[in-house]
Amino acid sequence: MWLAVIAVLIGLAILVWSADVFIDGATALAKKLNVPSFLIGVIILGLGTSAPEMVVSVLAALEGSPELALGNAYGSNIINIALVLGATALISPIIIHKGIIKRDLPILFIITALAAWQLRDGQLSIVDGLVLLALLVVVLGIQIVLSVREGSSHKVDDNKIVEHRAVDDALSAADSEPSLLRGLSALFLGLTMLVASSRAIVWGAVELATLWGLSELIIGLTIVAVGTSLPELVASLSAARKGEHDMALGNIIGSNIFNTLGVVGLAAVIAPISASPIILSRDVLAMSAITLLLVVLCGAAFIRHHPFGRGSGAALMLFFVGYTLWLMQTVNM
């Protein structure tokens, strides 16, 4: 028992520390490479925090349980928006920019609609998986090109700023490579410890819950479900707390894109997936609904020139509670 308690306590401490290191590394990398922080959030944070789902889904497909990969990916998408983004908005309101409304959220919604359409017959073939993986490459390419172009368009061409920057660059030229190396090192170290500490917390919590007599069902629906989203949750909270709102929202959008296209696509390529009716009527429906709700809430916040704040966060959290209750009632169907 004490080992489990120690694992949870130490895991939580390392989780918070590693999230700060991870975000600092991502921020340093964005500044060093002169790219928008949203792009770093979508690609690096999105991919990095989706690594646990990727590993679990690939192993499930290899072991002959590809449907687990589907449930893992779609369940994570729901939790990412409803719980992770909801909690982040409650603690630190997020500024919604035009690019998110015009480009990023429509891409996420179209991808979600495609995922639902592919599963209309309850099957995901190898061809479907290849389509998803190819679309992932296309979407990432679009995100990179448009984000970099958008970042370039916001550069200020004032002569004094250019001159000062030239002086600063000259003074820091000798230190440029070590700074980039430190950013990459912090990013890798933070991500590694983020995932490892999340696993330690889940293990310790499951052990304690078992000792306290909680059922495996309750443990799976609560501790494990939330535990697999801890990297996204803590990374987003840390980013929002540091004022990197674009990075926090980019983390969620990027993670859901990777889950829908990369995780599911790779699992389907390894082994065709047959989805049970309950996944279609519950999880795919819930994923589509929460994505649509996110688009509506972000659009409303942008039109009113308000941040994505506590009201929106509370709405997402209520959706998470409702989905969890629905899940518990239908898990044996």
C-alpha positions as CSV (number, residue, x, y, z in Angstrom):
1,M,0.0,0.0,0.0
2,W,2.7,2.5,1.0
3,L,4.5,1.8,-2.3
4,A,1.4,2.8,-4.2
5,V,1.0,6.0,-2.1
6,I,4.6,6.9,-2.8
7,A,4.2,6.2,-6.5
8,V,1.2,8.6,-6.6
9,L,2.8,11.4,-4.6
10,I,6.2,11.3,-6.3
11,G,4.4,10.8,-9.7
12,L,2.3,14.0,-9.1
13,A,5.4,16.0,-8.1
14,I,7.3,14.9,-11.2
15,L,4.3,15.4,-13.4
16,V,4.0,19.1,-12.5
17,W,7.7,19.6,-12.8
18,S,8.0,17.8,-16.1
19,A,5.1,19.8,-17.6
20,D,6.9,23.0,-16.8
21,V,10.1,21.7,-18.4
22,F,8.2,20.4,-21.4
23,I,6.4,23.8,-22.0
24,D,9.6,25.8,-21.4
25,G,11.4,23.6,-24.0
26,A,8.5,24.0,-26.5
27,T,8.4,27.7,-26.0
28,A,12.2,28.1,-26.4
29,L,12.1,26.0,-29.6
30,A,9.2,28.0,-31.0
31,K,11.2,31.3,-30.4
32,K,14.5,29.8,-31.7
33,L,12.9,28.5,-34.9
34,N,10.8,31.6,-35.2
35,V,7.5,29.7,-35.7
36,P,4.1,30.3,-34.1
37,S,3.6,28.7,-30.7
38,F,0.3,27.2,-32.0
39,L,2.3,25.2,-34.5
40,I,4.5,23.8,-31.7
41,G,1.4,23.0,-29.8
42,V,-0.2,21.1,-32.7
43,I,2.8,19.2,-33.8
44,I,5.2,18.7,-30.9
45,L,2.8,18.8,-28.0
46,G,0.0,17.1,-29.9
47,L,2.2,14.3,-31.1
48,G,4.1,14.0,-27.8
49,T,1.1,13.8,-25.5
50,S,-0.6,11.3,-27.9
51,A,2.4,8.9,-27.6
52,P,0.7,6.8,-24.9
53,E,-2.4,6.4,-27.0
54,M,-0.3,5.5,-30.0
55,V,1.6,2.8,-28.1
56,V,-1.5,1.3,-26.5
57,S,-3.4,1.2,-29.8
58,V,-0.5,-0.4,-31.8
59,L,-0.1,-3.1,-29.1
60,A,-3.8,-3.7,-29.1
61,A,-3.9,-4.1,-32.8
62,L,-0.8,-6.4,-32.8
63,E,-2.4,-8.5,-30.1
64,G,-5.6,-9.0,-32.1
65,S,-7.8,-6.4,-30.3
66,P,-8.0,-3.5,-32.8
67,E,-11.3,-2.4,-31.4
68,L,-9.5,-1.4,-28.2
69,A,-7.4,1.0,-30.3
70,L,-10.6,2.6,-31.6
71,G,-12.1,3.0,-28.2
72,N,-8.8,4.3,-26.8
73,A,-8.4,6.9,-29.5
74,Y,-12.0,8.2,-29.6
75,G,-12.3,8.1,-25.8
76,S,-9.2,10.2,-25.5
77,N,-10.6,12.7,-28.0
78,I,-13.7,13.1,-25.8
79,I,-11.7,13.5,-22.6
80,N,-9.2,15.9,-24.3
81,I,-11.9,18.4,-25.2
82,A,-14.4,17.8,-22.4
83,L,-12.1,17.3,-19.4
84,V,-8.7,18.7,-20.4
85,L,-9.8,21.8,-22.3
86,G,-12.7,22.3,-19.9
87,A,-10.4,22.3,-16.9
88,T,-7.9,24.5,-18.6
89,A,-10.5,27.1,-19.5
90,L,-11.8,27.1,-15.9
91,I,-8.4,27.9,-14.5
92,S,-7.1,30.2,-17.3
93,P,-9.3,31.6,-20.0
94,I,-8.0,31.1,-23.6
95,I,-7.8,33.7,-26.3
96,I,-9.3,32.6,-29.6
97,H,-7.6,33.9,-32.7
98,K,-8.9,34.1,-36.2
99,G,-6.7,31.3,-37.6
100,I,-8.2,28.9,-35.1
101,I,-11.7,29.7,-36.3
102,K,-11.0,29.8,-40.0
103,R,-8.5,26.9,-40.3
104,D,-7.8,24.7,-37.3
105,L,-11.3,24.0,-35.9
106,P,-12.8,23.3,-39.4
107,I,-10.0,20.9,-40.1
108,L,-10.7,19.1,-36.8
109,F,-14.4,19.0,-37.5
110,I,-13.9,17.6,-41.0
111,I,-11.6,14.9,-39.7
112,T,-14.1,13.9,-37.1
113,A,-16.9,13.8,-39.7
114,L,-14.7,11.6,-41.9
115,A,-14.0,9.2,-39.0
116,A,-17.8,8.9,-38.4
117,W,-18.4,8.4,-42.1
118,Q,-15.8,5.7,-42.5
119,L,-17.4,3.7,-39.6
120,R,-20.9,3.9,-41.1
121,D,-20.8,0.2,-41.9
122,G,-19.0,-0.7,-38.6
123,Q,-15.8,-1.5,-40.4
124,L,-12.4,0.1,-40.9
125,S,-10.4,-1.6,-43.6
126,I,-6.7,-1.4,-44.4
127,V,-7.5,1.1,-47.2
128,D,-9.4,3.2,-44.7
129,G,-6.3,3.2,-42.5
130,L,-4.1,4.2,-45.3
131,V,-6.4,7.1,-46.2
132,L,-6.3,8.3,-42.6
133,L,-2.5,8.2,-42.5
134,A,-2.2,9.9,-45.9
135,L,-4.6,12.6,-44.7
136,L,-2.5,13.1,-41.5
137,V,0.6,13.9,-43.7
138,V,-1.5,16.4,-45.8
139,V,-3.0,18.1,-42.7
140,L,0.4,18.5,-41.0
141,G,1.8,19.9,-44.2
142,I,-1.1,22.4,-44.4
143,Q,-0.7,23.3,-40.8
144,I,3.1,23.9,-41.2
145,V,2.8,26.0,-44.3
146,L,-0.1,28.2,-43.2
147,S,1.1,28.7,-39.6
148,V,4.6,29.7,-40.8
149,R,3.1,32.0,-43.4
150,E,0.7,33.5,-40.8
151,G,3.6,34.0,-38.5
152,S,5.7,35.7,-41.2
153,S,2.8,38.1,-42.0
154,H,2.7,39.4,-38.5
155,K,6.4,40.4,-38.5
156,V,7.1,44.1,-37.9
157,D,9.3,45.7,-40.5
158,D,10.3,48.7,-38.4
159,N,13.9,49.7,-39.1
160,K,14.8,50.2,-35.5
161,I,13.5,46.8,-34.5
162,V,15.4,45.2,-37.4
163,E,18.6,47.0,-36.3
164,H,18.2,46.0,-32.7
165,R,17.5,42.4,-33.7
166,A,20.7,42.4,-35.9
167,V,22.7,43.6,-32.9
168,D,21.1,41.0,-30.6
169,D,21.7,38.3,-33.2
170,A,25.4,39.2,-33.5
171,L,25.8,39.2,-29.7
172,S,24.1,35.9,-29.3
173,A,25.4,34.1,-32.4
174,A,28.0,32.2,-30.4
175,D,25.3,30.9,-28.1
176,S,22.7,30.0,-30.7
177,E,23.4,26.3,-31.0
178,P,23.6,25.6,-27.3
179,S,20.2,27.4,-26.8
180,L,18.6,25.2,-29.5
181,L,20.1,22.1,-27.9
182,R,18.9,23.1,-24.5
183,G,15.4,23.6,-25.9
184,L,15.3,20.2,-27.6
185,S,16.8,18.6,-24.5
186,A,14.2,20.2,-22.2
187,L,11.5,19.1,-24.6
188,F,12.6,15.5,-24.7
189,L,13.3,15.3,-21.0
190,G,9.9,16.9,-20.1
191,L,8.0,14.6,-22.4
192,T,9.7,11.4,-21.2
193,M,9.1,12.3,-17.5
194,L,5.6,13.5,-18.3
195,V,4.6,10.1,-19.7
196,A,6.5,8.1,-17.1
197,S,5.1,10.0,-14.1
198,S,1.5,9.6,-15.6
199,R,2.1,5.8,-15.7
200,A,3.3,5.8,-12.1
201,I,0.2,7.7,-10.9
202,V,-2.1,5.4,-12.8
203,W,-0.4,2.3,-11.4
204,G,-0.4,3.6,-7.8
205,A,-4.1,4.8,-8.0
206,V,-5.2,1.4,-9.4
207,E,-3.4,-0.4,-6.6
208,L,-5.0,1.8,-4.0
209,A,-8.5,1.6,-5.5
210,T,-8.2,-2.2,-5.6
211,L,-7.1,-2.3,-1.9
212,W,-10.2,-0.1,-1.1
213,G,-12.5,-2.6,-2.8
214,L,-13.4,-0.6,-5.9
215,S,-14.5,-2.6,-8.9
216,E,-12.3,-3.0,-12.0
217,L,-15.1,-1.3,-14.0
218,I,-15.0,1.9,-11.8
219,I,-11.2,1.9,-11.9
220,G,-11.2,1.6,-15.6
221,L,-13.8,4.3,-16.2
222,T,-12.3,6.8,-13.8
223,I,-8.6,6.4,-12.8
224,V,-7.3,4.8,-16.0
225,A,-9.4,6.9,-18.4
226,V,-8.3,10.2,-16.8
227,G,-4.8,8.9,-16.2
228,T,-4.1,8.4,-19.9
229,S,-5.0,12.0,-20.5
230,L,-2.8,13.4,-17.7
231,P,0.0,14.4,-20.2
232,E,-2.5,16.5,-22.2
233,L,-4.1,17.9,-19.0
234,V,-1.0,19.0,-17.2
235,A,0.8,20.2,-20.4
236,S,-2.3,22.4,-21.3
237,L,-2.6,23.8,-17.8
238,S,1.1,24.6,-17.7
239,A,0.9,26.3,-21.1
240,A,-2.1,28.3,-20.2
241,R,-0.6,29.3,-16.8
242,K,2.5,30.6,-18.7
243,G,0.4,32.7,-21.0
244,E,0.9,30.3,-24.0
245,H,-2.8,30.1,-24.8
246,D,-2.2,29.1,-28.5
247,M,0.0,26.3,-27.3
248,A,-2.6,25.0,-24.9
249,L,-5.4,24.9,-27.5
250,G,-3.0,23.7,-30.1
251,N,-2.1,20.8,-27.9
252,I,-5.7,19.6,-27.7
253,I,-6.4,20.1,-31.4
254,G,-3.1,18.4,-32.4
255,S,-3.7,15.5,-30.0
256,N,-7.2,14.9,-31.4
257,I,-5.9,15.1,-35.0
258,F,-3.2,12.5,-34.2
259,N,-5.6,10.3,-32.4
260,T,-8.2,10.3,-35.2
261,L,-5.8,10.0,-38.1
262,G,-2.6,8.6,-36.8
263,V,-3.6,6.3,-33.9
264,V,-6.7,4.8,-35.6
265,G,-5.1,4.8,-39.1
266,L,-2.0,2.9,-37.9
267,A,-4.2,0.4,-36.0
268,A,-6.4,-0.2,-39.0
269,V,-3.4,-0.8,-41.3
270,I,-2.0,-3.4,-38.8
271,A,-5.4,-5.1,-38.5
272,P,-8.8,-4.2,-40.0
273,I,-11.2,-3.0,-37.3
274,S,-14.8,-4.2,-36.7
275,A,-16.6,-1.7,-34.4
276,S,-19.4,-2.9,-32.1
277,P,-22.7,-1.0,-32.5
278,I,-22.3,0.6,-29.1
279,I,-19.1,2.4,-30.2
280,L,-21.0,3.9,-33.1
281,S,-24.1,4.9,-31.1
282,R,-22.2,6.2,-28.0
283,D,-18.5,7.0,-28.5
284,V,-18.6,8.2,-32.2
285,L,-21.7,10.2,-31.4
286,A,-20.2,11.7,-28.3
287,M,-16.9,12.6,-30.1
288,S,-18.9,14.3,-32.9
289,A,-21.1,16.2,-30.4
290,I,-18.2,17.5,-28.2
291,T,-16.2,18.5,-31.3
292,L,-19.3,20.4,-32.6
293,L,-19.8,22.0,-29.2
294,L,-16.2,23.1,-29.2
295,V,-16.6,24.8,-32.6
296,V,-19.7,26.6,-31.5
297,L,-18.3,27.8,-28.1
298,C,-15.0,29.0,-29.8
299,G,-17.0,30.7,-32.5
300,A,-19.2,32.4,-30.0
301,A,-16.2,33.6,-28.0
302,F,-14.5,34.9,-31.1
303,I,-17.6,36.8,-32.4
304,R,-18.1,38.4,-29.0
305,H,-14.4,39.2,-28.7
306,H,-14.3,37.3,-25.4
307,P,-11.8,34.7,-24.3
308,F,-12.8,31.0,-24.1
309,G,-13.5,31.3,-20.4
310,R,-15.1,29.7,-17.4
311,G,-18.6,29.4,-18.8
312,S,-17.3,27.4,-21.8
313,G,-15.1,25.4,-19.6
314,A,-18.0,24.6,-17.3
315,A,-20.1,23.5,-20.3
316,L,-17.3,21.1,-21.4
317,M,-16.9,19.7,-17.9
318,L,-20.7,19.0,-17.7
319,F,-20.4,17.2,-21.0
320,F,-17.6,15.0,-19.5
321,V,-19.7,14.2,-16.4
322,G,-22.7,13.3,-18.6
323,Y,-20.6,11.1,-20.9
324,T,-19.0,9.3,-18.0
325,L,-22.4,8.5,-16.5
326,W,-23.6,7.3,-20.0
327,L,-20.5,5.2,-20.3
328,M,-21.1,3.5,-17.0
329,Q,-24.7,2.7,-17.8
330,T,-23.9,1.3,-21.3
331,V,-20.6,-0.4,-20.7
332,N,-22.1,-3.9,-20.6
333,M,-24.3,-3.5,-23.7
